C-alpha cells in the first residue's frame, strides 16, 4: 500500500507537469489546428533561462532567499519564453496559416531542431545541476514521502489551471479565443482580431510551458538542451489521450498519463527487484497513445471540433 501511495504522489506530480504543457498544445490546436512540436523546446528554453538567472543571482546576491530566487527567475523566464513563442508564431507559422497542413507541421519540427541546436550552442551540451532552492526536508504522508518542491508543483499547477479556466470562460480574451476557434472569419466581423488572439494563445502556452519546465528542473535537479523533447512528446500524448482541442481533456489526460507512467514503472521496479522500472517508464506513454488512437481516436473527453461555415 505504501508503494502504491508513493507512486500515486509521483504520478500526480508528473501528471501536473504534463497537463500544463498539454494545455499549450491543445489551445493552439483548438484555434488554428496546428500541432506545435516546438512547444517542448519552449519548456527547455524556459528552464535553461531560469537556471542562468539563478546562477547569476547566487553569485551577485548570495544571501537572497531560495524561494525568491525561484520566483524571480521563473518570471523572467516566462517573459523570455513568451517573446520566443510570439516570434515563432509570427515568423514561422503565420505565413503558412493558409497552406496545406503538412507545411506548418514540418516547420514546427524544424523549429524544434533549430531551438535545440541554438540552446546547445548558447548553454553548452553538458548537463547542468539545477539548485535546490526550497527546503529539502521530506514530509511523511501515510508511509509515503513528499518534498516541499513536489508540494509546490501540485499547488502551482492547481492555481495555473484555475486561472486559465477563468481566463478562457469568463474574460473578454477568453470569449475572443472561443469565437476564433469556432470561426475566425465570423469572429473578425464581430470585431475580434484573430491574429492578436492567436499570438496571445502562443504567449499563454509559453508561460505554462515555462512554469512546467522550472517545475521539471526543480523536481529532477538537472537541465540540458534536450530536456524538452520527451516531456513535450508525452504532453502531446496526454493531449491526444484526453481529447486534443479540449482544455479539460488535456488536464485529465496529463494527470492520468502521469499516474499510469509512475504506477507502471514503480511496480515493474518492485517485480524486478529494482533492476528495471525507471528505464521502462517511457513506454507506458506510447502504449497509451497507440491504444487510444486505435480504440478511441477522439480521446477520453472527445475532440472539440468547431463547425466551420
C-alpha positions in Angstrom: 0.0 0.0 0.0 2.9 2.4 0.8 4.4 1.7 -2.7 1.0 2.5 -4.3 0.6 5.7 -2.4 4.2 6.8 -3.2 3.6 6.1 -6.9 0.3 8.0 -6.8 2.1 11.0 -5.4 4.9 10.7 -8.0 2.2 10.3 -10.7 0.3 13.4 -9.7 3.5 15.5 -9.7 4.5 14.1 -13.1 1.0 14.4 -14.5 0.7 18.0 -13.3 3.7 19.0 -15.4 2.3 17.1 -18.4 -1.0 18.8 -18.0 0.5 22.3 -18.1 2.4 21.5 -21.3 -0.6 19.7 -22.9 -2.7 22.8 -22.4 -0.4 24.7 -24.7 -0.7 22.0 -27.4 -4.5 21.8 -27.1 -5.1 25.6 -27.0 -3.1 26.2 -30.2 -4.7 23.2 -31.9 -8.2 24.2 -30.9 -7.7 27.7 -32.5 -5.6 27.1 -35.6 -5.5 23.3 -35.9 -1.7 23.2 -35.6 0.4 20.8 -33.6 3.3 23.0 -32.3 6.0 20.4 -32.0 8.4 23.2 -30.9 6.4 23.5 -27.6 8.7 21.1 -25.7 11.7 23.3 -26.7 9.9 26.4 -25.3 9.8 24.4 -22.0 13.6 23.8 -22.3 14.4 27.4 -23.1 12.3 28.5 -20.0 14.1 26.0 -17.7 17.6 27.0 -19.0 16.8 30.7 -18.7 15.7 30.2 -15.2 18.9 28.3 -14.4 21.1 31.0 -15.9 19.2 33.7 -13.9 19.5 31.7 -10.6 23.3 31.2 -11.2 23.7 34.9 -11.7 21.7 35.8 -8.6 23.5 33.3 -6.4 26.8 34.9 -7.5 25.6 38.5 -7.1 23.3 38.1 -4.1 24.3 35.0 -2.2 22.0 35.9 0.8 18.8 36.0 -1.3 16.1 33.5 -0.1 15.8 30.5 -2.3 12.0 30.9 -2.9 12.5 34.5 -4.1 15.3 33.4 -6.5 12.9 30.8 -7.9 10.1 33.3 -8.2 12.2 36.0 -9.9 13.9 33.5 -12.3 10.6 32.0 -13.3 9.0 35.4 -14.0 12.0 36.4 -16.2 12.0 33.0 -17.9 8.2 33.4 -18.7 8.9 36.8 -20.4 11.8 35.3 -22.4 9.8 32.2 -23.5 6.7 34.3 -24.3 8.7 36.6 -26.5 10.3 33.5 -28.2 6.9 31.8 -28.8 5.4 35.0 -30.1 8.2 35.4 -32.5 7.9 31.7 -33.6 4.2 32.2 -34.3 4.7 35.4 -36.2 7.8 34.4 -38.3 7.3 30.6 -38.8 3.6 29.8 -38.5 1.6 32.9 -39.6 2.9 33.0 -43.2 1.8 29.3 -43.5 -1.6 29.6 -41.9 -3.5 29.0 -45.2 -1.0 26.4 -46.5 -1.7 22.6 -46.5 -1.4 21.2 -43.0 1.8 19.4 -43.8 3.8 22.6 -44.3 3.3 24.1 -40.8 3.8 20.6 -39.3 7.2 20.3 -41.0 8.1 23.8 -40.0 7.2 23.0 -36.3 9.6 20.0 -36.4 12.3 22.1 -38.0 11.8 24.9 -35.4 12.2 22.3 -32.6 15.5 21.1 -34.0 16.7 24.7 -34.5 15.9 25.7 -30.9 17.7 22.6 -29.6 20.8 23.4 -31.6 20.7 27.1 -30.6 20.3 26.1 -26.9 23.3 23.7 -27.2 25.5 26.5 -28.7 24.4 29.1 -26.1 24.2 27.0 -23.0 26.7 24.2 -24.0 25.6 20.5 -24.3 26.6 19.3 -20.8 24.1 18.5 -18.0 23.8 21.3 -15.5 22.7 20.8 -11.9 19.6 22.9 -11.1 20.0 24.1 -7.5 17.6 23.0 -4.7 16.0 26.3 -3.6 13.3 25.1 -1.3 13.8 23.2 2.0 14.8 19.6 1.1 13.2 18.1 4.3 10.7 15.5 3.1 7.2 15.1 4.7 5.7 11.7 5.6 2.1 11.1 4.2 0.7 7.7 5.2 4.1 6.0 4.8 4.9 7.8 1.5 7.3 10.7 1.1 6.6 14.1 -0.5 9.0 17.0 -0.7 8.3 20.7 -0.5 9.2 21.0 -4.2 6.6 18.5 -5.1 4.0 20.3 -2.9 4.9 23.5 -4.7 4.4 21.8 -8.1 0.9 20.4 -7.1 -0.2 23.8 -5.6 1.2 25.9 -8.5 -0.4 23.6 -11.1 -3.8 23.9 -9.4 -3.5 27.7 -9.4 -2.4 27.8 -13.1 -5.3 25.6 -14.1 -7.9 27.7 -12.1 -6.6 30.9 -13.6 -6.6 29.5 -17.2 -10.1 28.2 -16.9 -11.3 31.6 -15.5 -9.4 33.3 -18.4 -11.0 31.2 -21.1 -14.5 31.1 -19.7 -15.1 34.5 -18.1 -12.9 37.1 -19.7 -13.0 39.1 -23.0 -9.9 37.4 -24.3 -11.4 34.0 -23.5 -14.5 34.8 -25.4 -12.4 36.0 -28.3 -10.4 32.8 -28.2 -13.6 30.7 -28.3 -15.0 32.8 -31.1 -11.8 32.5 -33.1 -11.8 28.7 -32.5 -15.4 28.5 -33.8 -14.9 30.6 -37.0 -12.1 33.1 -37.4 -13.7 34.9 -40.3 -17.0 35.5 -38.5 -15.1 36.4 -35.3 -13.3 39.1 -37.3 -16.6 40.5 -38.5 -17.7 40.8 -34.8 -14.6 42.9 -34.0 -12.2 40.2 -32.9 -8.7 40.3 -34.2 -7.8 36.7 -34.9 -4.0 37.4 -35.3 -3.9 39.1 -31.8 -5.9 36.2 -30.3 -3.6 33.6 -31.8 -0.5 35.4 -30.6 -2.0 35.7 -27.1 -2.6 31.9 -27.2 1.0 31.2 -28.0 2.1 33.6 -25.2 -0.2 31.9 -22.7 1.1 28.5 -23.8 4.7 29.6 -23.4 4.0 30.8 -19.8 2.5 27.4 -18.9 5.4 25.5 -20.6 8.0 27.7 -18.7 6.3 27.0 -15.4 6.3 23.3 -16.2 10.0 23.5 -17.2 11.0 25.1 -14.0 9.0 22.5 -12.1 10.6 19.7 -14.1 14.1 21.1 -13.4 13.4 21.7 -9.7 12.0 18.2 -9.3 14.8 16.3 -11.1 17.6 18.7 -10.4 19.1 19.0 -13.8 18.7 21.0 -17.1 20.1 20.3 -20.6 19.3 21.3 -24.2 17.4 18.1 -25.0 15.3 18.1 -21.8 12.1 19.3 -23.5 11.9 16.6 -26.1 10.4 13.7 -24.1 8.1 15.9 -21.8 6.9 17.6 -25.0 6.1 14.3 -26.7 4.4 12.9 -23.6 2.4 16.1 -23.2 1.2 15.7 -26.8 0.3 12.2 -25.9 -1.7 13.5 -22.9 -3.5 16.0 -25.1 -4.5 13.2 -27.6 -5.4 10.9 -24.6 -7.8 13.5 -23.1 -9.1 14.8 -26.5 -7.0 17.3 -28.3 -8.7 20.7 -28.6 -10.4 20.2 -25.2 -8.9 22.0 -22.2 -10.4 19.7 -19.6 -9.3 16.7 -21.7 -5.7 18.0 -21.6 -5.7 18.2 -17.8 -7.4 14.8 -17.4 -5.1 13.2 -20.0 -1.9 14.7 -18.4 -2.8 13.6 -14.8 -3.9 10.1 -16.0 -0.8 9.7 -18.1 1.4 10.7 -15.1 -0.3 8.2 -12.9 -0.1 5.4 -15.4 3.6 6.0 -16.0 4.5 6.3 -12.3 2.5 3.3 -11.1 3.6 1.1 -14.1 7.3 1.9 -13.7 7.0 1.6 -9.9 5.6 -1.9 -9.9 7.9 -3.1 -12.7 10.8 -1.9 -10.4 9.3 -3.9 -7.5 8.8 -7.1 -9.6 12.3 -7.0 -10.9 14.0 -6.1 -7.7 14.8 -2.5 -8.8 16.7 -3.7 -11.9 14.1 -2.3 -14.2 11.4 0.3 -13.7 12.6 3.9 -14.5 14.3 2.5 -17.6 10.9 1.4 -19.0 8.8 4.3 -17.7 8.7 6.0 -21.2 7.0 3.0 -22.9 3.7 3.5 -21.0 3.1 6.9 -22.5 3.3 5.5 -26.0 1.4 2.3 -25.2 -1.4 4.7 -24.1 -1.1 6.7 -27.3 -1.3 3.7 -29.6 -4.2 2.2 -27.6 -6.1 5.5 -27.6 -5.6 6.1 -31.3 -6.7 2.6 -32.0 -9.8 2.3 -29.7 -11.0 5.9 -29.3 -9.2 8.4 -31.7 -11.2 11.4 -30.3 -9.8 10.9 -26.8 -11.4 10.3 -23.4 -13.5 13.5 -23.4 -13.8 13.8 -27.2 -12.3 16.2 -29.6 -13.9 19.6 -29.6 -14.5 20.2 -33.3 -15.8 23.6 -34.4 -18.5 23.8 -37.1 -16.9 25.7 -40.0 -19.2 27.8 -42.1 
